[in-house]
Amino acid sequence: MNARFTPEQARALRRRREHERQTVIFGVLIATLAVAGLGGVAAYTGNFSLPGSSDFISKEPEGTPVTWDQPCVPADKKPAGRAKIKVTVLNGTKRAALAVTVAEELADRGFAIEGTGNDTRLPRQTLVTSGPSGLVQAYTVLARFPEARLVLDDRPGKSVDVTIGAEFTVVTPEDEVQLDSKVPLTSVEGCVEAAQITPQPAPARFDEAKKKAAEKAAKDAEEEEKAAKDAESSDSSTTE
């Protein structure tokens, strides 16, 4: 049996149903706006990429890629002793204090840390840089950064720079380092003989050392030339 309502009761029921529908609609609208707002904040801060945005489709890796030729290590050379390798650690990222953190890690492992600083090139890969005479030292350091690239510059001496790149995560744990002090070093795949590479300019801090090295080389060449002339003169005198 159906209940019968008075006109007043029917109007009151309709008003209540309309109020319930309005409450539901407003609730859905408020929830939708809240979700949209949170999504907007996440996208703005970089924690979320909206569908259709360039970040959502394809995000370019941070940092500048480095494609210079990597030098081969001289044949039959074994790893250098860590205590004798002078390392400068440079931060090539936007992460604060990263160079100091890595330098402390290397110091704990016995490397001789010369200093820290920044590298304005902001490379994508971590870089291990040395001069021609420091390739054994560079390869020894590279073993702690297997994803890094070797760079040859024109610095004198055997010091090594480590520039931390955007793709850096951690220094390889020492018990995972693939080196044996009794086994010769292996060159990286696709390397080029150092003599065939045009070195990159060394950092400005080497300017004075490069000048002194050039002066010494010129003096040595002059002395060798003089010695050769003296020997030639002596031979001529003996013949006469």
SULVENDA-V740738 format. One record per pair of residues at least 12 apart in sequence whose C-alpha atoms are under 10 Angstrom apart, sorted by the first residue. I is the first residue (numbers start at 1). J is the second residue. Records with the same first field share a line. If there is no record, write none. Layout:
# SULVENDA-V740738
I->J + J
This chain:
# SULVENDA-V740738
43->55
61->124 + 166 + 167
62->93 + 122 + 123 + 124 + 125 + 165 + 166 + 167
63->92 + 93 + 94 + 121 + 122 + 123 + 124 + 125 + 165 + 166 + 167
64->92 + 121 + 122 + 123 + 124 + 125 + 165 + 166
65->121 + 122 + 123 + 124 + 125 + 126 + 165 + 166
66->121 + 123 + 124 + 125 + 126 + 127 + 149 + 150 + 151
67->125 + 149 + 151
68->149 + 150 + 151 + 152 + 197 + 198 + 199 + 200
69->149 + 150 + 151 + 152 + 190 + 191 + 192 + 193 + 194 + 196 + 197 + 198 + 199
70->129 + 149 + 150 + 151 + 152 + 187 + 188 + 189 + 190 + 191 + 192 + 193 + 194 + 197
71->130 + 132 + 135 + 139 + 149 + 150 + 151 + 152 + 187 + 188 + 189 + 190 + 191 + 192 + 193 + 194 + 195 + 196 + 197 + 199
72->135 + 136 + 139 + 150 + 185 + 186 + 187 + 188 + 189 + 190 + 191 + 192 + 193 + 194 + 195
73->132 + 134 + 135 + 136 + 137 + 138 + 139 + 184 + 185 + 186 + 187 + 188 + 191 + 192 + 193 + 194
74->132 + 133 + 135 + 136 + 184 + 185 + 186 + 187 + 193 + 194
75->136 + 184 + 185 + 186 + 187
76->183 + 184 + 185 + 186
77->135 + 136 + 181 + 182 + 183 + 184 + 185 + 186
78->136 + 137 + 139 + 140 + 179 + 180 + 181 + 182 + 183 + 184 + 185 + 186
79->136 + 137 + 138 + 139 + 140 + 141 + 143 + 179 + 180 + 181 + 182 + 183 + 184 + 185 + 186
80->134 + 135 + 136 + 137 + 138 + 139 + 140 + 141 + 181 + 185
81->110 + 111 + 136 + 137 + 140 + 181
82->106 + 107 + 109 + 110 + 111 + 112 + 137 + 140 + 141
83->107 + 109 + 110 + 111 + 112 + 113
84->110 + 111 + 112 + 137 + 158 + 159
85->110 + 111 + 112 + 113 + 114 + 134 + 136 + 137 + 138 + 140 + 141 + 158 + 159 + 160
86->111 + 112 + 113 + 114 + 115 + 137 + 157 + 158 + 159 + 160 + 161
87->103 + 106 + 107 + 111 + 112 + 113 + 114 + 115 + 116 + 128 + 129 + 130 + 137 + 138 + 141 + 158 + 159 + 160 + 161 + 162
88->103 + 112 + 113 + 114 + 115 + 116 + 117 + 129 + 159 + 160 + 161 + 162 + 163
89->101 + 102 + 103 + 104 + 106 + 113 + 114 + 115 + 116 + 117 + 118 + 119 + 128 + 160 + 161 + 162 + 163 + 164
90->102 + 103 + 115 + 116 + 117 + 118 + 119 + 120 + 122 + 126 + 127 + 161 + 162 + 163 + 164 + 165
91->116 + 117 + 118 + 119 + 120 + 121 + 122 + 123 + 126 + 162 + 163 + 164 + 165 + 166
92->117 + 118 + 119 + 120 + 121 + 122 + 123 + 124 + 125 + 126 + 127 + 162 + 163 + 164 + 165 + 166 + 168
93->118 + 119 + 120 + 121 + 122 + 123 + 124 + 126 + 163 + 164 + 165 + 166 + 167 + 168
94->118 + 122 + 165 + 166
95->164 + 166
97->116 + 117 + 118
98->116 + 117 + 118 + 164 + 168
99->115 + 116 + 117 + 118 + 119 + 162 + 163 + 164
100->115 + 116 + 117
101->116
102->116 + 162 + 164 + 170 + 171
103->115 + 116 + 162
105->170 + 171
106->141 + 144 + 171
109->173 + 174
111->141
112->159
113->159 + 160 + 161
114->159 + 160 + 161
115->161
116->161 + 162 + 163
117->163
118->163 + 164
119->162 + 163 + 164 + 165 + 203
120->163
121->163 + 165
122->163 + 164 + 165 + 166
123->163 + 164 + 165 + 166 + 167
124->148 + 164 + 165 + 166 + 167 + 168
125->147 + 148 + 149 + 163 + 164 + 165 + 166 + 167 + 168
126->142 + 145 + 146 + 147 + 148 + 149 + 150 + 162 + 163 + 164 + 165 + 166 + 167 + 168 + 169
127->142 + 145 + 147 + 148 + 149 + 150 + 151 + 161 + 162 + 163 + 164 + 165
128->141 + 142 + 145 + 148 + 149 + 150 + 151 + 152 + 160 + 161 + 162 + 163 + 164
129->141 + 142 + 149 + 150 + 151 + 152 + 153 + 154 + 155 + 159 + 160 + 161 + 162 + 163 + 200 + 202
130->150 + 151 + 152 + 153 + 154 + 155 + 156 + 157 + 158 + 159 + 160 + 161 + 162 + 199 + 200 + 202
131->151 + 152 + 153 + 154 + 155 + 156 + 157 + 158 + 159 + 160 + 161 + 194 + 199 + 200 + 201 + 202
132->152 + 153 + 154 + 155 + 156 + 157 + 158 + 194 + 195 + 197 + 199
133->152 + 154 + 155 + 156 + 157 + 158 + 159 + 194
134->152 + 155 + 156 + 157 + 158 + 159 + 160
135->150 + 151 + 152 + 158 + 159 + 160 + 194
136->158 + 184 + 185
137->158 + 159 + 160
138->150 + 151 + 152 + 158 + 159 + 160 + 161 + 162
139->160 + 179 + 185 + 186 + 187 + 188
140->160 + 177 + 178 + 179 + 181 + 185
141->160 + 161 + 162
142->162 + 172 + 177 + 188
143->171 + 172 + 174 + 176 + 177 + 178 + 179 + 185
144->170 + 171 + 172 + 173 + 174 + 176 + 177 + 178 + 179
145->162 + 164 + 168 + 169 + 170 + 171 + 172 + 173 + 177
146->171 + 172 + 177 + 178 + 188
147->167 + 168 + 169 + 172
148->162 + 163 + 164 + 165 + 167 + 168
149->162 + 163 + 188
150->162 + 188 + 191
151->199 + 200
152->194 + 197 + 198 + 199 + 200 + 201 + 202
153->197 + 198 + 199 + 200 + 201 + 202 + 203
154->198 + 199 + 200 + 201 + 202 + 203 + 206 + 210
155->199 + 200 + 201 + 202 + 203 + 204 + 205 + 206 + 207 + 209 + 210 + 213
156->202 + 206 + 207 + 209 + 210 + 211 + 212 + 213 + 214
157->206 + 209 + 210 + 213
161->203
